[in-house]
Structure formats: C-alpha cells, structure tokens
Amino acid sequence: MEQERALEVYDIIRTIRDPEKPNTLEELDVVTESCVEVQEIREDEFLVIIRFTPTVPHCSLATLIGLCLRIKLQRCLPFKHKLEIYISEGMHSTEEDINKQINDKERVAAAMENPNLREIVEQCVLEPE
C-alpha cells in the first residue's frame, strides 16, 4: 500500500518544472522514485516525506522548488496526508534553514501571497500538455 502511494506521489511531482531550466525535476534528478516515502499514520491518513536534491549545493532556488513540491501535492494528492519536505542531507549549504521554511505553514502561505512568487510556482506546477 505505502509503495503504491509513494509511486502515486512521485507521479505527481516528477513533472514539476525547474524554475530556471526547461526541464522537469525528474529529468534533472532533483526528485527520484527513491526520494518519496509514505507511512500510514492512522487509518486512511498518511505521512508523505520527500527528500529532494538540488542540482548544486548553493542552489538559490531550493526553497522555491520545495514550495512547488508542497503546492502541487496539496492540490493533487487524492488521500488524506501530512507532508514533510526536506533537502537530502548534506546536499545544500543552508539546508536547515530551507527545511524550516518549506515546512512552516505560515511562511508557505506568506510566500504564496506574493504575486511574483505565486506566478513562478504556478508555471512550475502546471501540468505538461
């Protein structure tokens, strides 16, 4: 069950576009099937953990990528879930700060109120034709 859910989650996030490149996160190896973990926490409620790997250790867009992952999953996951998104350990110079930011509901909400940021996120999470 968890493995099926993990594949379902991966299917949703693999098509997210990189904010700077024309590639998807899957094409850039930012997300892979193995970066998704799903655990049942209660009946019909799951904990979804994503560990993504930015393309470079000082990637300035890592927070934005995390935001895109969160927004797309909040919109598309068909089952009840809690979401935790992290940068793969040791893969970013400010990994702790970014992890705090992308897992803080208020900061995510504030970021999505910024019209420029929201526009970028919308472009990244748009389903490919």
LINLINTA-V164221 format. One record per pair of residues at least 12 apart in sequence whose ideal C-beta (glycine too) atoms are under 10 Angstrom apart, sorted by the first residue. I is the first residue (numbers start at 1). GAP is how many residues later the second one is. If there is no record, write none. Layout:
i=I gap=GAP
i=I gap=GAP
This chain:
i=1 gap=37
i=1 gap=39
i=1 gap=45
i=2 gap=34
i=2 gap=35
i=2 gap=36
i=2 gap=37
i=2 gap=38
i=2 gap=44
i=2 gap=45
i=3 gap=30
i=3 gap=33
i=3 gap=35
i=4 gap=34
i=5 gap=31
i=5 gap=32
i=5 gap=33
i=5 gap=34
i=5 gap=35
i=5 gap=41
i=5 gap=43
i=5 gap=72
i=5 gap=73
i=5 gap=74
i=5 gap=76
i=6 gap=27
i=6 gap=28
i=6 gap=29
i=6 gap=30
i=6 gap=31
i=6 gap=32
i=6 gap=33
i=6 gap=40
i=6 gap=42
i=6 gap=43
i=6 gap=44
i=7 gap=26
i=7 gap=29
i=7 gap=31
i=8 gap=28
i=8 gap=30
i=8 gap=40
i=8 gap=68
i=8 gap=69
i=8 gap=70
i=8 gap=71
i=9 gap=22
i=9 gap=24
i=9 gap=26
i=9 gap=27
i=9 gap=28
i=9 gap=29
i=9 gap=37
i=9 gap=39
i=9 gap=40
i=9 gap=41
i=9 gap=60
i=9 gap=64
i=9 gap=67
i=9 gap=68
i=9 gap=70
i=9 gap=72
i=9 gap=74
i=10 gap=16
i=10 gap=21
i=10 gap=22
i=10 gap=23
i=10 gap=24
i=10 gap=25
i=10 gap=26
i=10 gap=28
i=10 gap=40
i=11 gap=15
i=11 gap=22
i=11 gap=25
i=11 gap=65
i=12 gap=24
i=12 gap=57
i=12 gap=60
i=12 gap=61
i=12 gap=63
i=12 gap=64
i=12 gap=65
i=12 gap=66
i=12 gap=113
i=12 gap=115
i=13 gap=12
i=13 gap=13
i=13 gap=17
i=13 gap=18
i=13 gap=22
i=13 gap=23
i=13 gap=35
i=13 gap=37
i=13 gap=39
i=13 gap=55
i=13 gap=56
i=13 gap=57
i=13 gap=59
i=13 gap=60
i=13 gap=63
i=13 gap=72
i=13 gap=112
i=14 gap=12
i=14 gap=13
i=14 gap=16
i=14 gap=17
i=14 gap=18
i=14 gap=19
i=14 gap=22
i=15 gap=12
i=15 gap=16
i=15 gap=57
i=15 gap=109
i=15 gap=110
i=15 gap=111
i=15 gap=112
i=15 gap=113
i=16 gap=14
i=16 gap=15
i=16 gap=36
i=16 gap=49
i=16 gap=52
i=16 gap=53
i=16 gap=55
i=16 gap=56
i=16 gap=57
i=16 gap=105
i=16 gap=108
i=16 gap=109
i=16 gap=110
i=16 gap=111
i=16 gap=112
i=17 gap=48
i=17 gap=51
i=17 gap=103
i=17 gap=106
i=17 gap=107
i=17 gap=108
i=17 gap=109
i=17 gap=111
i=18 gap=12
i=18 gap=37
i=18 gap=41
i=18 gap=43
i=18 gap=46
i=18 gap=47
i=18 gap=50
i=18 gap=106
i=19 gap=40
i=19 gap=41
i=19 gap=42
i=19 gap=45
i=19 gap=46
i=19 gap=48
i=19 gap=49
i=19 gap=101
i=19 gap=102
i=19 gap=104
i=19 gap=105
i=20 gap=35
i=20 gap=39
i=20 gap=40
i=20 gap=41
i=20 gap=44
i=20 gap=45
i=20 gap=100
i=21 gap=34
i=21 gap=40
i=23 gap=32
i=24 gap=100
i=24 gap=104
i=25 gap=27
i=25 gap=28
i=25 gap=30
i=25 gap=40
i=25 gap=43
i=25 gap=44
i=25 gap=99
i=28 gap=25
i=28 gap=26
i=28 gap=27
i=28 gap=37
i=29 gap=23
i=29 gap=24
i=29 gap=26
i=30 gap=22
i=30 gap=23
i=30 gap=24
i=30 gap=25
i=30 gap=29
i=30 gap=31
i=30 gap=32
i=30 gap=35
i=30 gap=39
i=30 gap=58
i=30 gap=61
i=31 gap=19
i=31 gap=20
i=31 gap=21
i=31 gap=22
i=31 gap=34
i=31 gap=38
i=32 gap=19
i=32 gap=20
i=32 gap=21
i=32 gap=56
i=34 gap=17
i=35 gap=14
i=35 gap=15
i=35 gap=16
i=35 gap=17
i=35 gap=18
i=35 gap=51
i=35 gap=53
i=36 gap=12
i=36 gap=13
i=36 gap=14
i=36 gap=15
i=36 gap=16
i=37 gap=12
i=37 gap=13
i=37 gap=14
i=37 gap=47
i=38 gap=12
i=38 gap=41
i=38 gap=43
i=39 gap=43
i=41 gap=39
i=41 gap=40
i=41 gap=41
i=42 gap=38
i=42 gap=40
i=43 gap=37
i=44 gap=35
i=44 gap=36
i=44 gap=37
i=45 gap=34
i=45 gap=35
i=45 gap=36
i=45 gap=37
i=46 gap=31
i=46 gap=33
i=46 gap=34
i=46 gap=35
i=46 gap=36
i=46 gap=37
i=47 gap=34
i=47 gap=35
i=47 gap=36
i=47 gap=37
i=48 gap=25
i=48 gap=29
i=48 gap=31
i=48 gap=33
i=48 gap=34
i=48 gap=35
i=48 gap=36
i=48 gap=37
i=49 gap=33
i=49 gap=34
i=49 gap=35
i=49 gap=36
i=49 gap=37
i=50 gap=16
i=50 gap=19
i=50 gap=20
i=50 gap=23
i=50 gap=33
i=50 gap=34
i=50 gap=35
i=50 gap=36
i=50 gap=37
i=50 gap=38
i=50 gap=52
i=51 gap=33
i=51 gap=34
i=51 gap=35
i=51 gap=36
i=51 gap=37
i=51 gap=38
i=51 gap=40
i=51 gap=48
i=52 gap=13
i=52 gap=14
i=52 gap=16
i=52 gap=17
i=52 gap=33
i=52 gap=34
i=52 gap=35
i=52 gap=36
i=52 gap=39
i=52 gap=40
i=52 gap=50
i=53 gap=12
i=53 gap=34
i=53 gap=35
i=53 gap=36
i=53 gap=37
i=53 gap=38
i=53 gap=39
i=54 gap=12
i=54 gap=33
i=54 gap=34
i=54 gap=37
i=54 gap=38
i=54 gap=39
i=54 gap=41
i=54 gap=44
i=55 gap=36
i=56 gap=35
i=56 gap=36
i=56 gap=37
i=57 gap=30
i=57 gap=33
i=57 gap=34
i=57 gap=35
i=57 gap=36
i=57 gap=37
i=57 gap=38
i=58 gap=34
i=58 gap=35
i=58 gap=36
i=59 gap=28
i=59 gap=32
i=59 gap=33
i=59 gap=34
i=59 gap=35
i=59 gap=39
i=60 gap=34
i=61 gap=59
i=61 gap=63
i=62 gap=25
i=62 gap=29
i=62 gap=30
i=62 gap=31
i=62 gap=32
i=62 gap=33
i=62 gap=35
i=62 gap=36
i=62 gap=37
i=62 gap=39
i=62 gap=40
i=63 gap=24
i=63 gap=29
i=63 gap=31
i=63 gap=34
i=63 gap=35
i=63 gap=36
i=63 gap=38
i=63 gap=39
i=63 gap=44
i=63 gap=48
i=63 gap=54
i=64 gap=34
i=64 gap=38
i=64 gap=47
i=64 gap=53
i=64 gap=56
i=64 gap=57
i=64 gap=60
i=65 gap=20
i=65 gap=22
i=65 gap=33
i=65 gap=37
i=65 gap=56
i=65 gap=59
i=66 gap=19
i=66 gap=20
i=66 gap=21
i=66 gap=32
i=66 gap=33
i=66 gap=35
i=66 gap=36
i=66 gap=37
i=66 gap=42
i=67 gap=18
i=67 gap=34
i=67 gap=35
i=67 gap=40
i=67 gap=41
i=67 gap=44
i=67 gap=45
i=67 gap=50
i=67 gap=51
i=67 gap=53
i=67 gap=54
i=67 gap=57
i=67 gap=58
i=68 gap=17
i=68 gap=34
i=68 gap=52
i=68 gap=53
i=68 gap=54
i=68 gap=55
i=68 gap=56
i=68 gap=57
i=69 gap=14
i=69 gap=16
i=69 gap=33
i=69 gap=55
i=69 gap=56
i=70 gap=13
i=70 gap=14
i=70 gap=15
i=70 gap=32
i=70 gap=33
i=70 gap=35
i=70 gap=38
i=70 gap=41
i=70 gap=42
i=70 gap=51
i=70 gap=55
i=71 gap=37
i=71 gap=40
i=71 gap=41
i=71 gap=47
i=71 gap=50
i=71 gap=51
i=71 gap=53
i=71 gap=54
i=72 gap=49
i=72 gap=52
i=72 gap=53
i=72 gap=54
i=72 gap=55
i=73 gap=12
i=73 gap=52
i=74 gap=34
i=75 gap=50
i=76 gap=49
i=76 gap=51
i=83 gap=19
i=83 gap=20
i=84 gap=15
i=84 gap=18
i=84 gap=19
i=85 gap=13
i=85 gap=14
i=85 gap=17
i=85 gap=18
i=85 gap=23
i=86 gap=12
i=86 gap=13
i=86 gap=16
i=86 gap=17
i=87 gap=12
i=87 gap=15
